[in-house]
Amino acid sequence: MRKTFSIIFGLLFVLFAALQYNDPDPQVWIPIYALAAIACFMAYAGVGRWWFFVVMAVMYVVAAVYQWPPVFEGFLFSEVGMRSMNIELAREAGGLAICAVVMSLLAVLTRQSIRR
């Protein structure tokens, strides 16, 4: 389960990082998603410890809370462009939250594999 989950999300995070090339601030978002991809590949290879993924999850949660918009206007997935800054901030916070959830699940899965 851990290996399948890790490879799927590792590849998704590589895709997320690649899609940031035309973002206004790719130098921020490519490393964020690339680090999540690297962490997933570490879990796949069995070299990441459970506490490492907990630390990563906490960092992503803190970043998501910091990035949350002052006024939530939704994500508007039907539109590609940025209609308002609040929508862009919500999308960025959502991406960070996805990273946090995946890191949390990797911590649990890695911890369970150690006990077996």
C-alpha positions in Angstrom: 0.0 0.0 0.0 2.8 2.4 0.9 4.7 1.9 -2.3 1.7 2.3 -4.5 0.5 5.4 -2.7 4.1 6.8 -2.8 4.7 6.3 -6.5 1.3 7.7 -7.5 1.6 10.9 -5.4 5.3 11.2 -6.2 4.5 11.3 -9.9 1.5 13.7 -9.3 3.8 16.1 -7.4 6.3 16.0 -10.3 3.4 16.9 -12.6 2.3 19.7 -10.2 5.9 21.1 -10.2 6.1 21.0 -14.0 2.8 22.9 -14.3 4.2 25.8 -12.3 6.6 26.9 -15.0 4.2 29.6 -16.2 3.2 30.7 -12.7 4.1 34.3 -11.7 6.3 32.8 -8.9 7.6 29.4 -10.1 10.8 29.8 -8.0 8.6 29.3 -5.0 6.1 26.6 -6.1 8.4 24.3 -8.1 10.6 23.5 -5.1 7.5 23.1 -2.9 6.0 20.4 -5.1 9.5 19.0 -5.9 10.2 18.5 -2.2 6.8 16.7 -1.8 7.7 14.4 -4.8 11.2 13.7 -3.3 9.6 12.8 0.0 7.2 10.4 -1.8 10.1 8.7 -3.6 11.9 8.4 -0.3 8.9 6.6 1.2 8.8 4.4 -1.9 12.4 3.5 -1.4 11.9 3.0 2.3 14.6 5.6 3.3 12.2 8.1 4.9 11.4 7.8 8.6 7.9 8.4 9.9 8.9 11.5 11.9 10.4 13.1 8.8 7.0 12.9 7.1 5.4 14.3 10.2 7.8 17.3 10.1 7.0 17.8 6.4 3.3 17.6 7.1 3.5 20.2 9.9 5.6 22.5 7.6 2.9 22.2 4.8 0.1 22.9 7.3 1.8 26.0 8.6 2.4 27.2 5.1 -1.2 26.5 4.1 -2.5 28.4 7.1 -0.2 31.3 6.3 -1.2 31.3 2.6 -5.0 31.2 3.3 -6.7 34.2 1.7 -8.2 37.0 3.9 -11.6 36.4 2.2 -12.3 33.0 0.8 -14.0 33.3 -2.6 -13.6 29.6 -3.6 -11.3 27.9 -5.9 -13.2 28.3 -9.2 -11.8 25.2 -10.9 -13.8 25.9 -14.1 -11.6 28.9 -14.8 -7.9 28.7 -15.7 -7.0 32.3 -15.1 -6.8 34.2 -11.8 -9.9 36.3 -11.4 -8.9 37.6 -7.9 -6.0 37.3 -5.6 -8.1 35.6 -3.0 -8.9 32.8 -5.4 -5.2 32.4 -6.3 -4.3 32.3 -2.5 -7.0 29.7 -1.9 -5.6 27.5 -4.7 -2.1 27.8 -3.4 -3.3 27.0 0.2 -5.2 24.0 -1.3 -2.1 22.7 -2.9 -0.2 23.0 0.3 -3.0 21.2 2.1 -2.8 18.3 -0.4 0.9 18.1 0.4 0.2 18.0 4.1 -2.4 15.3 3.8 -0.1 13.1 1.7 2.8 13.6 4.1 0.5 12.7 7.0 -0.6 9.5 5.3 3.0 8.6 4.4 3.9 9.1 8.1 1.2 6.6 9.1 2.0 4.1 6.4 5.7 4.3 7.1 5.1 3.8 10.8 2.9 0.8 10.2 5.5 -0.8 7.9 8.1 -0.5 10.7 5.9 -2.3 13.2 5.4 -5.3 10.9 
